[in-house]
Structure formats: C-alpha cells, structure tokens
Amino acid sequence: MQDPTSEKFHGRLLSASGYDFAQCATCHGSDFSGGKAKKSCLGCHQEGPTACTTCHRGPAGGAHAAHASGALLGRSFACSECHVQPASWDAAGHIRDARGVVDARPAEVQFGALAGAAARFDASTGGCAGVTCHGGQAVSWRAGTPATCGSCHGVPPASHADDRCSVCHAGAGDDVRSPLHVDGVVQIGHGRTDCAACHGGVVDASGAPPPDLSGRFDRASLGVGAHVAHIKAGRLSGPVACESCHVVPATLASPGHIDSAAPAEVSFGGLARARGAQPVWQRASATCAGVYCHGSVTPSWSGGPDEATCGTCHGVPPSDSSHVSTMTLRDCVTCHPRTVDGFGSILFNNGMSEHIDGTIDGI
C-alpha cells in the first residue's frame, strides 16, 4: 500500500517491524528491483529503500537544514560532524543496537573532529557549547539564528587589531564561503607557520617586507623601505636581525603582536644600540639618527639602494686619533684583517661579516 494515510501503508509496516529491510527483500529481491513479488521499490526509491535519503529526506528540525544545505556561510557539513554515521542501514547502533533491539530515539549527538574536543550538546536546552565552528560560543540548535561574520568571532576577534582577514588568512579570509573557512584549522598564509605567513616572504622566510601588510612592494612605502637591504647580506655587512629594530614576538599571540594596531613599533635593540649608541626613529621624515650601524649619518629609510657606501657612515679613514689622513682602503687590512681584505673589500663567511657587528675588529 502506497497511501501514507492508510493503516496498511508499507512505511507503517516497515516501522512496526523495527525497519527490518531484510523482510522487504524476501519479496522484492535483495536489490529491491522486483524479486518474486515482481514489484520494484526503485520506482519511488531511486537510490534504494536502504539509502539514507529514504528515511532522512533532507534533515528537518532545528538547524539540520542550515548545516546540511550550505546555508551556513556557503558550505555544508557532513552528518558525521555531529553523529556517528553508520556504514549501512543494519549497522549496530543505527536502527538496532548490538543486541538487535530497536534503538530508541532521539539520535545520539557525538561530535566529530571539526567540532573539537570541548564541544558538547545539551539535549534539555537544545544548545551546543564549546564547538570550534562557533568560536566556542554557546548557540541554540532550535532558535535558527543565522551565522554571520561576527557571530562566531568578532570582526576582528578580540585578540586582533587588524580587521583585514585576508592579510593573514589568505584563502580562508578572502571569502567566508571558502572551503578553508570553518574547517577546524586556522589557515595562516596558505599553510605557512613562519613570519612570512602574514608579511614579507618575497625575499625569504624572515617576514621582512615586501610585501608589507597593505600589499605594497615599492620601497618608497614606509612598510617596505629598506627591509631587504637590512635582512640580506650586502656589500657592507651581513644580515641585520629583526630585533635590532623591532620587538620580535615569541609566538603569534604574544602581547604587542596581532593585538597591536599598525604601524609596527620601532624599538631599537641589539646591534642598533651597540657601543652605547642612542638611536632615534623619526617617522615623519622616515630617518634614523644615532644608530650604531650608520655612525653619525642620518640615513633615509626609503632612500636608494646605493645610499650606504664606504665613507658614508665613517670617513675613509675615520676622523679619530687612531687613523691618519693619508690612509686608504688598502690600509684597513693592517688592523682589521677579519673584516676587510688587502683591497679594502668587506669579507664575508657564509653570508656573515664582522663589519658592522658591534665589535671593532683589531682595536
């Protein structure tokens, strides 16, 4: 009987049998295509009577539809994220338990990996709490409140100062409908975990721009400036560590890092303060003054790549009691053999140099 209102409706009979599809198969065949009854079930149940959609025709109730249809930020979630999904209709714990007894409703909620270890469901209130997908916030399953940007985490989150998601969450942050969004993994810089995941990365993994956090590459931009000239070994020195000009965070969440608004603070340390130097950064003019590395010169942060040459930081020779005015670059090796060669060229060993390292070689 195919009339759902009839007491003899086959669905009612199936329910009364505890959804024992094996009884159906005795007459309609193991594949339900007709069998000895010569009546196929596949005309109405095209995927077969034992397919999930036969009983679960588009999950109804609560927020099932929102999760399964993709209405939540443009993506759908597998049933297995909140339930144990049986491999077949007769799997233990689905319709019947391991003893063969019909399993009582409602369906058990057993969160999967995406929801996170802290996720829990309260059947009495119909609420979820501690679920990764909702930023750990308690949400109502029955209320049907749609998820929007800011309902799971702030825009930006409380721990962030920058509201431009795509700066650090490339791919996941470009569009909330990205498959990388709400996938259980915080996507940073296409999977990178070093400093260059959010800024820099063109030159190396140090995180020094370009690009800067605004995506700029031109040296005239303060966010770019002479970063490359400092982090790469050049004609006059080996790499200058980031901590010479900034406080380098120990971790992504260290205070003063992502919770601090741009621009990045200049906090001189290490090499910049060597030998008692008292450096000062002038943002308005984009210049540094009193920096050990540049001697008495006040260099421009966004100046040309050839701005620093022999004689621009100290004279050739320096004007002090240890040098005489007739000295040339070829004379430097006499007292500074680890720093220069006989032609006055700066020596490098594996990209490192003892020139501008905070210690005067040979004196």
DAGI-V549012 format. One record per backbone hydrogen bond with DSSP energy under -1.0 kcal/mol. CO is the residue of the C=O (numbers start at 0). NH is the residue of the N-H. If there is no record, write none. Layout:
[[CO/NH] [CO/NH]]
//
This chain:
[[0/9] [2/5] [5/8] [8/11] [8/12] [9/13] [10/14] [11/15] [12/16] [13/18] [14/17] [18/20] [19/22] [20/24] [23/26] [23/27] [24/28] [26/36] [27/33] [28/31] [31/40] [33/38] [34/37] [40/44] [44/47] [47/50] [50/53] [51/55] [55/57] [60/63] [62/66] [63/67] [64/68] [65/71] [66/76] [70/72] [71/74] [77/80] [78/81] [78/82] [80/111] [81/109] [87/90] [90/93] [94/102] [95/92] [96/99] [100/96] [114/131] [115/118] [119/128] [121/125] [121/126] [125/140] [126/121] [127/138] [128/119] [130/133] [130/135] [131/134] [133/136] [135/129] [138/127] [147/150] [156/159] [162/164] [163/166] [164/167] [164/168] [167/188] [168/172] [169/171] [174/177] [177/180] [188/191] [193/196] [194/197] [194/198] [209/201] [210/199] [211/214] [215/211] [217/220] [220/223] [220/224] [223/226] [225/229] [226/230] [227/231] [229/239] [236/233] [240/243] [241/244] [241/245] [243/268] [244/266] [250/253] [253/256] [256/259] [257/160] [268/271] [269/272] [270/273] [271/291] [273/276] [279/288] [281/285] [281/286] [285/300] [286/281] [288/279] [290/293] [291/294] [293/296] [298/287] [299/302] [303/306] [308/311] [317/319] [319/322] [323/326] [327/330] [328/331] [330/333] [331/334] [331/335] [335/338] [335/339] [338/346] [340/343] [344/340] [348/351] [351/348] [359/362]]
//
